[in-house]
Amino acid sequence: MTDTSVEITRDQVNTLRDHFSRRQKEILALTRSLVEAESPSGDEVGSNKVVSLLAASARSIGAVTSIDRIASESYGCHLRIRAFNSAGQTTPPLVILGHTDTVHLRGSLASRPWRVEGSRVYGPGIFDMKANCALALEALRACEATGTRPQRPITVLLTCDEETGSPAGRGLVESEALRAHAALVLEPPASGGRVKTARKGTGMFTISVHGRAAHAGLDPEKGVSAVLELARQTVRLHAMNDLEKGTTVTVGTLHGGTHSNVVPAEASAEIDLRFSSTELGRWLEHEILNLKPFDQRAQLIVSGEINRPPLERTDKVERLYERARSIAAMLDFDLGEASVGGASDGNFVGAMGVPVLDGLGIEGDGAHAAHEHILTDNLPLRGALLAGLIATL
């Protein structure tokens, strides 16, 4: 990323914050509509409803030049919004990434409805990340309303399958990132409001073991225990963990056997892989895919792959973080940074060499949990930070 950023004054940043404070009621009203339009991953009806709400809001922003609904079979609809585009402009765009799907099953709202307790607002998917979808649109409105026009076009891309690993959204994310100057990701921040300058890569694998059944009492020696083989493989996989290098290999589920008096002929397991560097991830992927049985009579079948590369803290990412930190200082808070184990669509962009700053969403807690909430007092600060980045990068 060539440093072409422009300066912004404290007065301009405070004007942006004042905009979000004045518009907080409207932002929360849109957020509530989004939360109450349940959209678990794979729910096409819910996805389309959320996208319709966001598209309607985007149409009221004068700086928006195009709104594209991109159908995704079995998932719903991605949403791409372009703003501040001028005819013939060739400046690389700034891409803002988010997602409209949640992990909360349809019907969750009935037991956990929208509720306000002081400065906390609760609701399924509000923190991860429906409030931040609303924040993205308001940041465009704020730049337009306050005259802090960005120096480059802005693309807001909200995918509908991020929580399931972006099987359809990945190609769209990578396509938009090809010419991007940088990417801002509106995932929830780390504790204390810290942005995320590094994320681990992820891989998912399945091991299937085929042994031979036998009567556990009459002739156990004729059997080949698939469960025993899988247990030994689990120990082998556990030995690949290296916390100092940021590597975790977790056997998360185990299935095997039929009855207690039968030497089990079948067993299977699911494996979660997390790693901090591309080189280390490739080595681990090779090791897992090439596991050999301890008992040569057993057949071992391993499938899977790395599904998200790591987001590494490069010099470009550091410069992007320092830009955000300087804007935060004008808002009188010290913006920290974190490296986290979870992945996002920002991982795909970072692997392409585009600088990424993640975790720019509103503070709160309880992502994927029953107590999921945002802190409304934090909304003007995060909004001003995001709009300030849009205006200056």
Secondary structure as GFF3:
##gff-version 3
##sequence-region A 1 393
A	DSSP	alpha_helix	10	22	.	.	.	ID=ss1
A	DSSP	alpha_helix	24	36	.	.	.	ID=ss2
A	DSSP	alpha_helix	44	58	.	.	.	ID=ss3
A	DSSP	beta_strand	64	72	.	.	.	ID=ss4
A	DSSP	beta_strand	76	83	.	.	.	ID=ss5
A	DSSP	beta_strand	94	99	.	.	.	ID=ss6
A	DSSP	alpha_helix	108	111	.	.	.	ID=ss7
A	DSSP	beta_strand	115	117	.	.	.	ID=ss8
A	DSSP	beta_strand	120	122	.	.	.	ID=ss9
A	DSSP	pi_helix	126	130	.	.	.	ID=ss10
A	DSSP	alpha_helix	131	146	.	.	.	ID=ss11
A	DSSP	beta_strand	154	159	.	.	.	ID=ss12
A	DSSP	three_ten_helix	162	164	.	.	.	ID=ss13
A	DSSP	alpha_helix	169	177	.	.	.	ID=ss14
A	DSSP	beta_strand	182	185	.	.	.	ID=ss15
A	DSSP	three_ten_helix	191	193	.	.	.	ID=ss16
A	DSSP	beta_strand	195	199	.	.	.	ID=ss17
A	DSSP	beta_strand	201	210	.	.	.	ID=ss18
A	DSSP	beta_strand	214	215	.	.	.	ID=ss19
A	DSSP	three_ten_helix	220	222	.	.	.	ID=ss20
A	DSSP	alpha_helix	226	238	.	.	.	ID=ss21
A	DSSP	three_ten_helix	243	245	.	.	.	ID=ss22
A	DSSP	beta_strand	248	256	.	.	.	ID=ss23
A	DSSP	beta_strand	262	263	.	.	.	ID=ss24
A	DSSP	beta_strand	266	275	.	.	.	ID=ss25
A	DSSP	alpha_helix	278	289	.	.	.	ID=ss26
A	DSSP	beta_strand	299	308	.	.	.	ID=ss27
A	DSSP	alpha_helix	315	330	.	.	.	ID=ss28
A	DSSP	beta_strand	337	340	.	.	.	ID=ss29
A	DSSP	alpha_helix	346	350	.	.	.	ID=ss30
A	DSSP	beta_strand	356	357	.	.	.	ID=ss31
A	DSSP	beta_strand	364	365	.	.	.	ID=ss32
A	DSSP	beta_strand	373	375	.	.	.	ID=ss33
A	DSSP	three_ten_helix	376	378	.	.	.	ID=ss34
A	DSSP	alpha_helix	379	392	.	.	.	ID=ss35
###
